[in-house]
């Protein structure tokens, strides 16, 4: 018998709000994820980049699509309950890994992570998605990820921008809406209180962002992104992020299992 990790209330909250907190799930994986994280920092991949603040303070580094060369990441993705929890949250019968993402904000980093949705940057569409934000260092509400509950149900995706210059990601982006004023009272912002081993799980369409890290401690976070039953490839008309060049799929096609392995089946 397969153990269930989510309650009915959590599943309902995920569908309504587009984000939930999962407690203690990643406790056994924190140390190994830190080790894998440092391996990537020492030997970054082709998509590594520094997001520099205007005042140059601190360091905000990120990299992704390295999981298959980092054994610690493979172990967490394939052996932790992460994929099954996404299956429970979305009602999916199988789950594929989409990609992983590391982010570090060193002490005194003023650069924030702007409000955005992940889905507009991606070559996929669908509702059965789940992205984890797993802190690898103690965090406070002043430097934690923040999510806008219910934003996954907005009528249009939000226009993706380049974080370095706030310019549109795509040349022809009329299908997208402008980002509303998130700080207005009309939006329900969840600022999670997380301990080591906890994580935020959110839909690819859920708006999220994070302040800089003006504390005296590092703020490392590991993200794993999974796709479920209804997710299909979409051609955005130009390079996405990650680019996944050479994928050779048509809009509406199921995602290739050789590129995006199935990591959980019911």
Secondary structure, DSSP 8 states (H G I E B T S, - for coil): -----S-HHHHHHHHHHSEEEE-STTGGGHHHHHHHHHHHHHS--TT-EE---TT--S-EEEEES-GGG-HHHHHHHHHSSHHHHHHHHHT-SEEEEEEEEEEEE-TTB---EEEE-SGGGSSEE-S-EEEEEEESS---TTTSEEEEETGGGSSS-B--B-TTT--BSSS--TTSB----TTSTTSEEEE----TT-EEEE-TTS-EEE--B-SSS-EEEEEEEEE-TT-EE---SS--SS--TT----TT----TTTS-EEEE-
